[in-house]
Amino acid sequence: MEAFMSYLEMKLMPAAMKISSQRHMQAIRSGIIATLPLTIVGSFFTVLLNLPVDSLAAMIEPYRAVLDIPFRYTVGLMSLYCTFTIAQHLANTYKIDSTSAGLLAVLAFLISTVVPTRVIDPVEGVIGAGRFINLGALGSSSLFAAIVTSIAAVEILKFMKEKNWTIKMPEGVPPEVANSFAALLPTAVVIFIFVGLRYGLNFDINGFLSMLLMPLKGLLTGNSLLGGLLTVFLIVMFWVMGIHGPAILGPIIRPFWDMSIAENMEAFAAGVPADQMPNIFTEQFIQWFAWIGGSGGTLALVVMFMFSKSKFLKKLGRLSFVPGLFNINEPIIFGAPIVMNPILAIPFIIAPMVMTTIAYIALKLGIIPMMVARLPFTVLAPIAAWMSTDWTVMAGVIVLVNFVVSFLIYYPFFKVFERQQLEKEKEIQGA
């Protein structure tokens, strides 16, 4: 095990760190994360509209259409928001005007993705005459187009500024005015390029990217147990090497995650039952059923530490318990440590994979449905699983079952580690 970890540290860690620090990857990760407040709050409206109490549901029914609006303008427009925030973060790394970059990115995205529909003959009470756009084109299904167009727009703006192909204002002009004029020519170029691609060459960026990437989405965040286990394994393996697993995989897998939960939420809002959602392995499925206490399912280990014979482990366990309850486990990962620890690394990898499998089997047996809401990661796992699965009590029960399973997996490794720690403490006392 030690030789294997040494090999990974030497060969894999440098490449992983390089990928993680790459500016475009950082911009994608930061831009998508910036939209979390919108999608999380939007999820609460989905939960609110599907309360399991008939009397409450009856009270809400007259206001259903109004209460559905926040969902449509948060989760339903996720790609539009991501376009702006990704471009903004990338522009900041280049030290160019982030507002202009964000606006150009949104312009490129809309031209590439949304074809306006013209209504000549209005239908009274349904639709009026004019031009309309399909809000569905701005949701999760266009996320990869959002990523590509935002990066392309920023690179065009950066290239033209470096070549001085911009309109410069005299000194003393306020920066916001100067930046606006500097973006005039890049705006024209962005319009020319993306109109030419979409309408001149009839090239659908989103359709092309979907054709290329959907097989990977289907593997990692669809309904394949192998794909779900692969995702869990990669995340915990990076943690073992001392690298923030979700941060490394975020630019690659988070767009898939966000698309998957958004697809579920949209289907659920449209009246599809929770057990017939399109995607099993959303981030929330792994979060609530496998990451009990944080990545690696470490809450069970924290509880063992709290009652350890080792003074150090007992103190560390008590300090880590409250953060662990809210799924924050850096104290235990770096305090024990689990990082580069051949003893604790084994259950840290195995436990969440077993818990993922148990939850998958429970879902296939019809005991629990799929995830239909996105809650903050700091919600207590049993409660979050209950709420996220359309108020299914058995989802919370499966979380508790998985906690017991993780406890049993961690226990023998904990005892070995505790014995080693006690020997160290005896040596220190003897000295």
N, C-alpha and C positions, 0 to 999 in steps of 0.2 A: 504493500500500500504506500509506504514512504517513497519507494523508488518511482511508483506511478505518479505520485503527487509532485515529486521533484521534476519528473519529465514534463508534466503539464505546466509547471511553473516556468521552466526554461523555454519551452516551445510555444505554448499557447498564450500565456499571459502577455508577452510583448505585443503579439498580434491583436489580442483583445483590447489592450489599452490603446493601441494605435487607432483601432476602429472607433472606440468610444470617444476619443478626443478629436476625431475628424470634424471639422466645422459644420459640414452639411448634416452629418449624423446628429450632432449636438443641436442644431437648429430644428431638425425634425422632432427630436425627443422633447425639447423645451417648448416648441410651438404647440404640440399636441397636448402636453401636460397643462399648458396655460388655459386650455379650454375646459379643464375638469370642473371648475365651479358651475359652468353652464350645464354640462351633461349630468352632473350629480343632482343639481336642483331640478332639472327636467325629469330625472328619474323619480323623484319624490312625487311629482304630479301623476306619473304613471301608477305609482303605488296608491296614491290617494283616490284615483278613479276606479280602483279595483279592491276596495276594502271588503273583507270577508263577512261583514256584519250587514244583514239585509236592511235594517232600519237606517244605518248610516248611508248605505248605498242609495236608498230611496231619497234621503235628504239631498244627496249630491246630484242626483239624476237631472233636475232642472238646470243645473249649472254645468253639466258635462261638456257642452260645446265650448264654453268659456274656459273651463279648467284644462281643456285639451290644448289651448293655444300656447301656454308656456312650453309644453313638450315640443310642439311643432317648431317653435322659434329658438329652441336650445338644441336638443338632440337632432331635430329635423334639419337644422342648418349647420351641422357640425363641420362639414368640409369647407364651407364658406369662412367660418371663423378660423379654422386651422390654416387656411391659405394666408390670411393676414398675419397671424401670429408666427408662423414658420418664417415668412419673409421678413418680418420685423426682427426676429432673433438672428437670422442670417445677416441682415444688413448691419446689425450692431457689431457683429464680429469683423465686418469690413470697415466699420466706422463711417458708414454713409447714412444718409437720412432714412430712418426706419419707417417714418410715416409715408414718405413717397414710395418706398419699396413695398410696403404693405398694400397701398392703393393700386400700384401697378400689378402686383400679384393677383389681387382680386379681379382686376380688369381682365388679365390674361385667363384666369380661371373661368370667369363667366362667359367670355367669348368662346373658349374651348369646349365648355361643358353644356351650356344652356342655349337651346335654340328657341327663341320666342315664338309663341303661337298667336296668330292673328285671328280674332273673332270678328267677322263682318256682320253676321246675323245674330244679334243677342237673343238670349232666352230669358224672359222675364222671371225674376226671382231666382235665377240660377247663375247666369253670367251675362255681363254687359259687353258691348262692342269695345274693341281695343286690343292691345297686345298683352299677353300673359306669359309668365314663365312657370315651369313645373318645379315646385318646391322640392319634390322628391329627388331632383337632379342635384340638389345642394346638400343632400344628406350623406350618410356614411358610404353609400355606393360609389361616391366620387372622391373618396379620400386620397387615393393614389394620384389622381389627376391634380388634386390640390397640392400635393407635395411637389410634383414635377413642375407645374406651372409657377408655383411660388419661387422655387429655386431658379428656374429659367429667367423669370422676370428680374430677380435681384442680380443675377449674373449679367443680364443685358444692361441694367442700370450701372453696375460697377464698371463694366467694360467701357461704356460710353463716357463715364466720368474720368476714367484713367486716360482715355484718348482725347479728353477735352472736347468731346462732341456734345457740348451742352451750351445753353445760353447763360452767360455770366453777367451778373449784375454788378454795378459799381460798389466800391467799398462804402460802408455806412448803411447799406440796405439791410433791414432786419433779416436774420437768418431764415425765418419761416417763409419770407417772400423770396429770398434768393434760392432756397431749396425748391420752391414751387416752379420757378422759371427754369431751374436746372433740370427739372424732370419733364419739361415740355417735349423735347426731342426724343428722349427715351420712351415717353408715352406713345408718340407717333410710331416709333419702331415696334413697340410691343403690339400695338393695334395691327400694324401691317403684317407682322409675322404670324400672329395667332389667327387673324381673319383669313390670311392666305392658307394656313394649314387647315382650318376648319371648313371654310367655304370654298376656297380655291382648289385645294387638293382633296377635299371631302375626307380629311383624316380626323377620326374621332379618338383623341388621346385617351379618354377614359375607357372607351371600349377596347382599345389596343392593350392598355395596361391590365385591364381586367382579364383579358384572354391570357396574358402572360403569367399573371400572379395569382389568379384564383385557385389553381391547383395547389400552390403552397399554402394559401389560406385554408383550403379544405383539409390539408394535412395537420397544420398546427392549431387551428382554432375551429375546426368543423366538428365532425362526429367520430373521428378516428381515435381510438384509445392509444394507439401507437404514437400518434402526433401529440396527444395531450401529455403522455409520459415523456416524450422527447423534450417538450417545452419545460416541464418540471425538472428533468434531469439537467438540462443546460443551465437553468437558473441556479440551482443549488450547487452545481459543480463550480460555477464562477465564484459563488460565495465562499466555497471551501478554499479557493485560491486567494481569497482576500479582496475580490472584486465584486462590486455591487451588481449582482446578477441582472435585475430588471433594468439597470442603467445601461448595461452592455447590450442586452437584447432588445431594449426599448425601441430604438430606431427601426429595427427589423420587424419585431412582432407586435408592437403597440398599435400600428395602423390596422393590423388584422384583428387585434383584440377589440379595438374601438368600433370597427365595422361590424364585428360579430354581435356585440351586445346591443349596438344600435339597431341592427336588423331584427334581433329578438324583440326589442322594445317597440319597434314600429309594427311588427307583426302582432304583438300583444295588444297594442293600442287599436289595431284594426279589428280586434275581436277573436284572434286565433288563440285557442287554449294554450296554457303554459306548457303542457306536455307535448305540444306539437311545434315548438319553436325550431328554427332552421339550424341553430348552432348549440352544441353541448359545451365545448371547451372554450368558453369565454374566460376572460381574466377573473370574473367574479366566481365562476365555478371552482377554479383553483384557489382563489383567495379564501373562500369560506369553508371549503371542504379539506384543503390540503395545507394552507398556510395558517394553521391555528396557532396564534401567537407570533406569526411572522413566517418568513421563508424558512422552509425546513420543518415547520410544525413544532417549534421549540418550546411552546408553553408547557408541555409535559416535562421537558428537561428542567425548566425553571422551577416547577413544583418539586421535583426531586432535589434540586439544589437547596431549596428552602429548608428541607429537613435532613440535610446531609450531616454526617459526623464531622466533616471538614469545616473549620471555621470560615475559611475563605469562600468555599462554595456556598455555605449557608448565607453569608452576607451578600454575595453576588446574587443569589437566588431571590432574596428579599428585595434587593434593589431593582431587580429586573422584573418582578412580578407585575407591578402596575403597568409599566410600558408593554409587557407581554400580553396582558389582558386586551390591550388596544392594538395588538398586532405590530408592535414596534420591538424588534429584537436585536438591534445593534449592540445593546449592552451585553447580551449573552454570547453573541457571535464573536465579538472582539474581546470580551472580558474573560471568558472561560479559558482559552479561546476555542472556538470551533474551527476558525481559520487555520489551515495547515496542521490540524490536529488529526492524526490517523485513526484515533479511537472514536472521537465524537463525529468525525466526518462520515463514517459509515451509516449510522442511523439518520444523520442529517440528510443523506441522499435517499436512503431506502424508505424511511417513514412516509414522506410526502407522496412517493410513488405508489406505495401501498394504499394510502388514504385516497388518492385520486382514483385508483382502481375500484375501491369499495364504493365510492360515490357513483362511479360510472355504472357499476353493476346494479346499485340501488335504482338508478335512473332507468336502466334497461328493464328492470323488473316492474317498473311502474310505481315504485315506492315514493319517488320524488320526481317533480317536473324539472324543466330547465330554468335558467336564469332569465328574468324579465325586467330587472331593475338594476341600476348602478348606484351603490351606496358608498359613502366614504370608507376607506380601508380601516379606519379606527373604530368602526362599530363592532361590538362584541359578536364573534362569529356565529353562535347559535341564533341570535336575534337577527343578524343580517341575512343568514341563510333562510330563515323563516319569512322575512319580508321580501327577499329577492325572488322567491319562488312562488309568488302569488299567495302568500300567507299559508304555506304548507308546513304544518307542525312537524312532520316527519323529517323535513330538511334539517331542523334544529336537532332532532334526535340523531340523525346521521353524523352531525358535527360532534356530538357527545360520544358516539360510538368510535369515531375516528380519533378523538382525543385519547380514549382508553387504549386503542390500538397503538397509537404513537407512544403512549406511556410504556406499553409492553415491549415495543421495539427498542426504545431508548434505554430501558432499565439495565440490561446486562452490561451495556457499554458504559453507562453511568457508574456502575459499581466498580468496573475496572479503573475508570478515570478517578473515582473517589479514592480508591486504594492507593493509587499513585500520589494523589494530592496529600493524603494523610502521611505517607512516608516522607514526603518533602517537608511537611510541617514538623514532623518528629525530628528530622535532621536539623532544621532551623532551631528548634527548641534545645536540642542536644548541644548545638554549637554555642 
